[in-house]
Amino acid sequence: MDNYILDMQIREFKLKLFMSDGQVFEDLFCELMSIFNSDFRKVKAFGRQGDEKNDGFVPIKGEYYQCYGPEDISKESTEKYAIKKLKEDFAKLLEKWNGRWEINSFSYVINDKYKGTPPSVLDELAALKNEYSEILFDILDSQGLEKIFISKLNKMQRRQIVGINPAEVILEMNISNIIQPINDLDILGWFKIINNNIEAKIIELTKLRIDNWYYIENSHSIRDQYIEELIHLLSEQEEMENKFLEFLKEKYTSMSYLWSKYFKDEKEIVSRLINNMQLDEFVIFGVTGFDYQSFVDESVTDIIKMFNEIVKINNDTFGLASLNTIQQSFDKVNKVIGYDKNQKNQKLNEVVRSIAESKNYNSFTVFQNSKKGFELDLDIQKFFESCPCTILNGDRLIGNQIVEILISRFESITEDATKLFSPHVRTHHIIFLEEFLNNNDKLEIKKLQKRSNIAVYYFEECKD
């Protein structure tokens, strides 16, 4: 079993390496080294001073590390930059750090993504060895990082880096059940408590949505009351969570790890929400990039997603359907509507009818092809005429012009605070009937969704 889990953890670690460039790679390396060696210290970049070419070191041993996480080490331009960076970074390190803690060794940490370090980089490292014979020089590549991950960390330490795979939990639980059958009464009792716990928390969190307090007299005092109720609830649940984790720890270590991570991540989200909700609305936008409404919705949605994920693993593992997933979601709609040839109008009518029935609409904006247009069923046509609706010819506009139009119309808060904070409780629906935007334009619209209550629909014809 342990070998099987190790193989899964190695695959997850390799995937992290393949997905890590730049700062993400440096963070991954520092996380690995901090777990492997408690004496390792990450150096935080500070203003213009930066980290002075020291990404991390072990002061008592004089071991220094400098990271480089390129997208593709095999490119000629990347190889040249790797050599330049090695020379310049070591020179700066020697100048700034040798007088603080003696440099006994220097490791150039490269995420080569298992392609191998270019010979020219190794040649430059050899030149440094000849020039500074008193210092040990080395390359630490993806293979070397994997060796540390495998040989220097235990199973639980590796989980701190790659998390826990659902298959690990099920495997460990199946082994446990052979040795010690599950006490259904204990498990069912705890699951009932957990269900009540999470449901109560979601209710308290959703009270912070602005439609519950923003338009009411003494709004800020009501909001503060909701925050106080939430803090009180969290305080009461602390003891319950600890007892639940202790119960799991005695019999099911992997499940205990999974739940402890959930509670930790949940607390971080709720704490961030509470702290920022008490800020001025323009300050909260500067800190989080969200307006009030979107910030609350994003936080609640993240918790619901995390809970639903662990519920699925938990129920599959125990063979019980005792934990309930939460159906509620505050995700912003940003989706592709696929349609078969000649069925675009039918799909459009279905989407608009669904929105109309939900009664969650403030306005509609449709970007059409001026030569094709679109047709609506009679009842939908009447609905369109009864609410604010704008139809624009997307084929006559450049993508960034479309983005500018949407920002000018639906921006609910601005960085310079020239507009009054204006949350939109109901949703503005934006429909693109053709491919008018590139990926960068779509990304800008996603950013706008953080600051405004808009739903976006991209119609795309299904290819054979």
C-alpha positions as CSV (number, residue, x, y, z in Angstrom):
1,M,0.0,0.0,0.0
2,D,2.8,2.5,1.0
3,N,4.5,1.9,-2.4
4,Y,1.3,2.6,-4.2
5,I,0.7,5.8,-2.3
6,L,4.3,6.9,-2.9
7,D,3.9,6.4,-6.6
8,M,0.8,8.6,-6.5
9,Q,2.6,11.3,-4.5
10,I,5.6,11.3,-7.0
11,R,3.2,11.7,-9.9
12,E,1.6,14.7,-8.1
13,F,5.0,16.2,-7.4
14,K,6.1,15.8,-11.0
15,L,2.9,17.5,-12.1
16,K,3.6,20.4,-9.8
17,L,7.1,20.8,-11.3
18,F,5.8,20.7,-14.8
19,M,3.2,23.4,-14.0
20,S,5.6,25.6,-12.0
21,D,7.4,28.6,-13.6
22,G,9.0,31.7,-12.1
23,Q,7.8,32.6,-8.6
24,V,5.5,29.6,-8.4
25,F,8.6,27.3,-8.8
26,E,10.6,29.3,-6.2
27,D,7.7,29.0,-3.8
28,L,7.5,25.2,-4.4
29,F,11.2,24.8,-3.8
30,C,11.1,26.8,-0.6
31,E,8.2,24.8,0.7
32,L,10.0,21.5,-0.1
33,M,13.2,22.7,1.6
34,S,11.4,24.1,4.7
35,I,9.8,20.8,5.3
36,F,13.0,18.8,4.6
37,N,15.3,21.1,6.7
38,S,13.9,23.1,9.7
39,D,17.1,25.3,9.5
40,F,16.3,26.4,5.9
41,R,15.3,30.1,5.6
42,K,13.4,31.6,2.7
43,V,14.5,35.2,1.9
44,K,11.6,37.5,1.2
45,A,12.2,40.1,-1.5
46,F,11.9,43.6,0.0
47,G,11.3,46.7,-2.2
48,R,14.1,47.7,-4.6
49,Q,16.5,45.8,-2.5
50,G,14.8,42.5,-3.5
51,D,16.2,39.3,-2.0
52,E,19.8,40.2,-3.1
53,K,20.0,37.1,-5.2
54,N,19.4,34.7,-2.2
55,D,16.1,32.8,-2.6
56,G,16.8,30.7,0.5
57,F,19.7,29.5,2.6
58,V,20.8,27.4,5.7
59,P,22.7,30.0,7.8
60,I,24.4,27.6,10.1
61,K,25.9,25.6,7.2
62,G,26.4,28.4,4.8
63,E,24.3,26.7,2.1
64,Y,22.8,29.1,-0.4
65,Y,20.2,28.5,-3.2
66,Q,19.1,30.6,-6.2
67,C,16.1,29.5,-8.2
68,Y,15.4,29.7,-11.9
69,G,12.0,28.4,-13.2
70,P,11.9,28.9,-17.0
71,E,8.9,27.8,-19.1
72,D,11.2,25.8,-21.4
73,I,14.9,25.3,-20.6
74,S,15.6,23.9,-24.1
75,K,15.1,27.2,-25.9
76,E,18.4,28.9,-27.0
77,S,17.4,32.2,-25.6
78,T,16.5,30.6,-22.3
79,E,19.8,28.8,-22.1
80,K,21.7,32.1,-22.7
81,Y,19.6,33.8,-19.9
82,A,20.3,30.9,-17.6
83,I,24.1,31.4,-17.9
84,K,23.7,35.2,-17.5
85,K,21.5,34.7,-14.5
86,L,23.9,32.2,-12.9
87,K,26.9,34.6,-13.2
88,E,25.2,37.7,-12.2
89,D,23.2,36.2,-9.3
90,F,26.3,34.6,-7.8
91,A,28.3,37.8,-8.1
92,K,25.6,39.7,-6.3
93,L,25.2,37.0,-3.7
94,L,28.9,37.1,-3.0
95,E,28.9,40.9,-2.6
96,K,25.8,41.1,-0.4
97,W,25.8,38.0,1.7
98,N,29.3,36.6,2.3
99,G,30.0,39.2,5.0
100,R,26.8,38.1,6.9
101,W,27.0,34.3,6.8
102,E,29.9,32.7,5.1
103,I,29.1,31.1,1.7
104,N,30.2,27.4,1.9
105,S,28.0,26.1,-0.9
106,F,25.9,27.5,-3.8
107,S,23.2,25.5,-5.6
108,Y,21.7,26.8,-8.8
109,V,18.1,25.4,-8.6
110,I,16.7,24.9,-12.1
111,N,13.3,23.6,-13.1
112,D,14.5,21.8,-16.2
113,K,11.2,19.8,-16.2
114,Y,13.3,16.6,-16.6
115,K,14.8,17.7,-19.9
116,G,18.3,18.0,-18.5
117,T,20.6,21.0,-17.7
118,P,22.2,22.5,-20.9
119,P,26.0,21.7,-21.0
120,S,26.8,25.4,-21.4
121,V,25.3,26.0,-17.9
122,L,27.3,23.2,-16.5
123,D,30.4,24.7,-18.1
124,E,29.7,28.0,-16.4
125,L,29.3,26.3,-13.1
126,A,32.6,24.6,-13.6
127,A,34.2,27.9,-14.3
128,L,32.9,29.3,-11.0
129,K,34.3,26.2,-9.2
130,N,37.7,26.9,-10.6
131,E,37.5,30.6,-9.6
132,Y,36.1,30.0,-6.1
133,S,37.7,26.7,-5.0
134,E,36.7,27.1,-1.4
135,I,33.0,27.1,-2.3
136,L,31.0,24.0,-3.3
137,F,28.9,24.5,-6.5
138,D,26.1,22.3,-7.6
139,I,23.1,22.1,-9.9
140,L,19.8,21.1,-8.3
141,D,17.4,20.1,-11.1
142,S,14.0,18.5,-11.3
143,Q,15.4,15.1,-10.8
144,G,17.4,16.3,-7.7
145,L,14.3,17.8,-6.2
146,E,12.3,14.6,-6.8
147,K,15.1,12.7,-4.9
148,I,14.7,15.0,-1.9
149,F,10.9,14.6,-2.1
150,I,11.2,10.8,-2.1
151,S,14.1,10.1,0.2
152,K,14.1,12.9,2.7
153,L,10.3,13.3,3.4
154,N,7.9,10.9,5.0
155,K,4.4,10.3,3.7
156,M,2.8,13.0,5.9
157,Q,5.4,15.5,4.9
158,R,4.9,14.8,1.3
159,R,1.2,15.4,1.7
160,Q,2.0,18.9,2.9
161,I,3.3,19.6,-0.6
162,V,1.1,17.6,-2.9
163,G,-2.0,17.2,-0.7
164,I,-3.9,13.9,-0.4
165,N,-5.3,12.0,-3.3
166,P,-8.8,10.6,-2.9
167,A,-7.5,7.2,-3.9
168,E,-5.1,7.3,-1.0
169,V,-7.9,7.8,1.5
170,I,-10.1,5.0,0.0
171,L,-7.1,2.7,-0.1
172,E,-6.1,3.3,3.5
173,M,-9.7,3.1,4.7
174,N,-10.3,-0.2,2.9
175,I,-7.2,-1.6,4.7
176,S,-8.5,-0.2,8.0
177,N,-11.9,-1.8,7.6
178,I,-10.4,-5.2,7.1
179,I,-8.6,-4.9,10.5
180,Q,-11.2,-2.8,12.3
181,P,-14.8,-2.5,11.0
182,I,-16.3,0.9,11.1
183,N,-18.5,1.7,14.1
184,D,-21.6,2.9,12.2
185,L,-23.1,4.6,15.2
186,D,-20.1,6.7,15.9
187,I,-19.6,7.7,12.2
188,L,-23.3,8.5,11.7
189,G,-23.4,10.5,14.9
190,W,-20.5,12.6,13.8
191,F,-21.7,13.1,10.3
192,K,-25.0,14.5,11.6
193,I,-23.1,17.0,13.7
194,I,-20.9,18.0,10.7
195,N,-23.9,18.5,8.5
196,N,-25.5,20.8,11.0
197,N,-22.2,22.6,11.6
198,I,-21.6,23.4,7.9
199,E,-25.2,24.3,7.2
200,A,-25.3,26.8,10.1
201,K,-22.0,28.3,8.9
202,I,-23.3,28.8,5.3
203,I,-26.5,30.4,6.7
204,E,-24.4,32.9,8.7
205,L,-22.0,33.6,5.8
206,T,-24.8,34.3,3.4
207,K,-26.2,36.9,5.8
208,L,-23.2,39.0,4.8
209,R,-24.4,39.3,1.2
210,I,-25.3,42.9,0.7
211,D,-28.9,42.3,-0.2
212,N,-29.4,41.3,3.5
213,W,-28.1,44.5,5.0
214,Y,-26.9,47.2,2.6
215,Y,-30.3,48.7,1.8
216,I,-31.6,48.6,5.4
217,E,-31.5,51.5,7.9
218,N,-28.5,51.3,10.2
219,S,-27.0,49.0,7.6
220,H,-23.4,48.9,9.0
221,S,-24.6,48.1,12.5
222,I,-26.7,45.2,11.1
223,R,-23.7,44.0,9.1
224,D,-21.5,44.1,12.2
225,Q,-24.2,42.1,14.1
226,Y,-24.0,39.4,11.4
227,I,-20.2,39.3,11.7
228,E,-20.5,39.1,15.5
229,E,-22.9,36.1,15.1
230,L,-20.5,34.4,12.8
231,I,-17.6,34.8,15.1
232,H,-19.6,33.4,18.0
233,L,-20.7,30.4,15.9
234,L,-17.0,29.7,14.9
235,S,-16.0,29.9,18.6
236,E,-18.7,27.4,19.6
237,Q,-17.7,25.0,16.8
238,E,-14.0,25.0,17.6
239,E,-14.4,22.3,20.3
240,M,-16.5,20.2,18.0
241,E,-14.0,20.2,15.2
242,N,-11.1,19.3,17.6
243,K,-13.1,16.3,19.0
244,F,-14.1,15.1,15.5
245,L,-10.4,15.2,14.3
246,E,-9.3,13.3,17.4
247,F,-12.0,10.7,16.7
248,L,-10.7,10.3,13.2
249,K,-7.0,10.4,14.2
250,E,-7.4,7.3,16.3
251,K,-8.7,5.1,13.5
252,Y,-8.3,6.8,10.1
253,T,-5.2,8.9,9.8
254,S,-5.6,9.8,6.1
255,M,-9.2,10.9,6.6
256,S,-8.1,13.0,9.7
257,Y,-5.6,14.7,7.5
258,L,-8.2,15.5,4.9
259,W,-10.6,17.0,7.3
260,S,-8.0,19.0,9.2
261,K,-6.9,20.6,6.0
262,Y,-10.5,21.4,5.2
263,F,-11.1,23.1,8.6
264,K,-7.8,25.0,8.3
265,D,-8.6,26.3,4.8
266,E,-12.2,27.1,5.8
267,K,-10.9,29.2,8.8
268,E,-8.5,31.1,6.6
269,I,-11.3,32.0,4.1
270,V,-13.8,33.0,6.9
271,S,-11.1,35.0,8.8
272,R,-10.2,36.9,5.6
273,L,-13.8,37.6,4.9
274,I,-14.5,38.9,8.5
275,N,-11.4,41.1,8.5
276,N,-12.1,42.7,5.1
277,M,-15.8,43.1,5.5
278,Q,-15.2,45.7,8.2
279,L,-13.1,47.8,5.8
280,D,-14.4,50.8,3.7
281,E,-15.9,49.6,0.4
282,F,-13.1,51.2,-1.7
283,V,-10.4,49.8,0.6
284,I,-11.8,46.3,0.3
285,F,-11.6,46.6,-3.5
286,G,-8.0,47.7,-3.3
287,V,-7.1,44.8,-1.0
288,T,-9.1,42.0,-2.6
289,G,-9.9,43.1,-6.1
290,F,-13.6,42.4,-5.5
291,D,-16.5,44.6,-4.6
292,Y,-18.4,43.7,-1.4
293,Q,-21.0,41.4,-3.1
294,S,-18.5,39.5,-5.2
295,F,-16.1,39.1,-2.3
296,V,-18.7,37.5,-0.1
297,D,-20.0,35.3,-2.9
298,E,-16.5,34.2,-3.8
299,S,-15.7,33.3,-0.2
300,V,-18.9,31.3,0.4
301,T,-18.6,29.5,-3.0
302,D,-15.0,28.5,-2.2
303,I,-16.1,26.9,1.1
304,I,-19.1,25.1,-0.5
305,K,-16.8,23.7,-3.2
306,M,-14.3,22.5,-0.7
307,F,-17.0,20.9,1.4
308,N,-18.7,19.2,-1.5
309,E,-15.3,17.7,-2.6
310,I,-14.6,16.2,0.8
311,V,-18.2,15.0,1.1
312,K,-17.8,12.9,-2.1
313,I,-14.5,11.4,-0.9
314,N,-16.0,10.8,2.6
315,N,-19.2,9.1,1.4
316,D,-17.3,7.0,-1.2
317,T,-14.8,5.9,1.4
318,F,-17.2,4.9,4.1
319,G,-19.8,3.5,1.7
320,L,-22.4,5.8,3.4
321,A,-24.5,8.6,2.1
322,S,-24.6,10.4,5.4
323,L,-23.0,13.7,4.6
324,N,-25.0,16.0,2.3
325,T,-23.5,18.1,-0.4
326,I,-24.6,21.8,-0.4
327,Q,-26.5,22.7,-3.6
328,Q,-26.3,26.4,-3.1
329,S,-23.7,28.3,-5.2
330,F,-22.8,31.9,-5.8
331,D,-20.5,31.3,-8.8
332,K,-20.5,34.0,-11.4
333,V,-21.8,32.6,-14.7
334,N,-19.1,32.5,-17.4
335,K,-19.8,29.6,-19.7
336,V,-19.8,28.4,-23.3
337,I,-23.1,27.5,-24.8
338,G,-22.5,24.8,-27.4
339,Y,-25.1,24.4,-30.2
340,D,-25.5,22.1,-33.2
341,K,-25.6,23.7,-36.7
342,N,-28.8,25.7,-37.3
343,Q,-29.9,25.4,-33.7
344,K,-28.4,28.7,-32.4
345,N,-31.8,30.4,-32.1
346,Q,-33.2,27.5,-30.2
347,K,-30.3,27.5,-27.7
348,L,-30.6,31.3,-27.3
349,N,-34.3,31.0,-26.5
350,E,-33.6,28.2,-24.0
351,V,-30.9,30.4,-22.2
352,V,-33.1,33.5,-22.1
353,R,-36.1,31.6,-20.9
354,S,-34.1,30.0,-18.1
355,I,-32.9,33.5,-17.0
356,A,-36.5,34.9,-17.2
357,E,-37.8,32.0,-15.0
358,S,-35.0,32.6,-12.4
359,K,-36.1,36.3,-12.1
360,N,-32.5,37.1,-11.5
361,Y,-32.0,39.7,-14.2
362,N,-31.3,43.4,-14.3
363,S,-30.5,43.9,-18.0
364,F,-29.5,42.0,-21.2
365,T,-26.7,42.9,-23.6
366,V,-26.5,40.8,-26.8
367,F,-23.6,41.0,-29.3
368,Q,-24.7,39.7,-32.7
369,N,-23.4,39.4,-36.1
370,S,-25.0,42.3,-38.0
371,K,-25.5,40.1,-41.2
372,K,-27.0,37.2,-39.3
373,G,-29.0,38.6,-36.4
374,F,-31.1,36.2,-34.3
375,E,-34.7,35.2,-33.8
376,L,-36.7,34.9,-30.6
377,D,-39.9,33.0,-29.7
378,L,-42.9,35.3,-29.2
379,D,-43.0,35.0,-25.4
380,I,-39.2,35.6,-25.2
381,Q,-39.6,38.6,-27.6
382,K,-42.2,40.1,-25.2
383,F,-39.9,39.5,-22.3
384,F,-37.0,41.3,-24.0
385,E,-39.3,44.3,-24.7
386,S,-40.2,44.4,-21.0
387,C,-36.7,44.8,-19.6
388,P,-33.6,46.8,-20.4
389,C,-32.0,45.2,-23.5
390,T,-29.1,46.4,-25.7
391,I,-28.3,44.7,-29.0
392,L,-24.8,45.5,-30.4
393,N,-23.1,44.5,-33.6
394,G,-20.0,42.7,-32.4
395,D,-18.6,42.2,-35.9
396,R,-18.2,46.0,-36.2
397,L,-16.2,46.3,-33.0
398,I,-12.7,45.4,-32.0
399,G,-12.4,43.0,-29.0
400,N,-10.9,45.6,-26.7
401,Q,-13.7,48.1,-27.7
402,I,-16.2,45.5,-26.5
403,V,-14.4,45.2,-23.2
404,E,-14.3,49.0,-22.8
405,I,-18.1,49.2,-23.5
406,L,-18.8,46.6,-20.8
407,I,-16.5,48.2,-18.3
408,S,-18.1,51.6,-18.8
409,R,-21.6,50.1,-18.4
410,F,-21.1,47.6,-15.6
411,E,-18.1,48.7,-13.5
412,S,-19.6,48.9,-10.0
413,I,-16.5,50.3,-8.3
414,T,-13.4,52.0,-9.6
415,E,-9.8,52.1,-8.3
416,D,-9.8,55.9,-8.1
417,A,-13.2,55.9,-6.3
418,T,-14.7,58.5,-8.7
419,K,-17.9,56.6,-8.7
420,L,-20.1,55.9,-5.7
421,F,-20.1,52.2,-4.6
422,S,-23.1,50.8,-6.4
423,P,-23.7,47.1,-5.8
424,H,-26.0,45.3,-8.3
425,V,-28.1,42.8,-6.5
426,R,-29.7,41.4,-9.7
427,T,-27.5,40.1,-12.6
428,H,-26.7,41.8,-15.9
429,H,-26.6,39.1,-18.6
430,I,-24.2,39.5,-21.5
431,I,-24.5,37.2,-24.5
432,F,-22.0,36.7,-27.4
433,L,-23.6,35.0,-30.3
434,E,-20.3,34.8,-32.3
435,E,-16.6,34.6,-31.6
436,F,-15.9,38.3,-31.2
437,L,-13.2,38.1,-28.4
438,N,-9.8,36.6,-28.0
439,N,-8.6,35.0,-24.8
440,N,-7.1,38.2,-23.4
441,D,-10.4,40.0,-23.9
442,K,-12.2,37.2,-22.1
443,L,-9.8,37.4,-19.2
444,E,-10.5,41.1,-18.9
445,I,-14.2,40.3,-18.7
446,K,-13.5,37.8,-16.0
447,K,-11.7,40.5,-14.0
448,L,-14.7,42.7,-14.5
449,Q,-16.9,40.0,-13.0
450,K,-14.9,40.4,-9.7
451,R,-16.2,43.9,-9.5
452,S,-19.7,43.6,-11.0
453,N,-22.6,41.3,-11.0
454,I,-22.5,40.1,-14.6
455,A,-23.1,36.7,-16.2
456,V,-21.5,35.9,-19.6
457,Y,-22.5,33.4,-22.2
458,Y,-20.3,32.6,-25.3
459,F,-22.2,30.8,-28.1
460,E,-20.0,28.3,-30.0
461,E,-21.1,25.9,-32.8
462,C,-20.2,22.3,-32.0
463,K,-17.7,20.9,-34.5
464,D,-18.1,17.5,-36.1
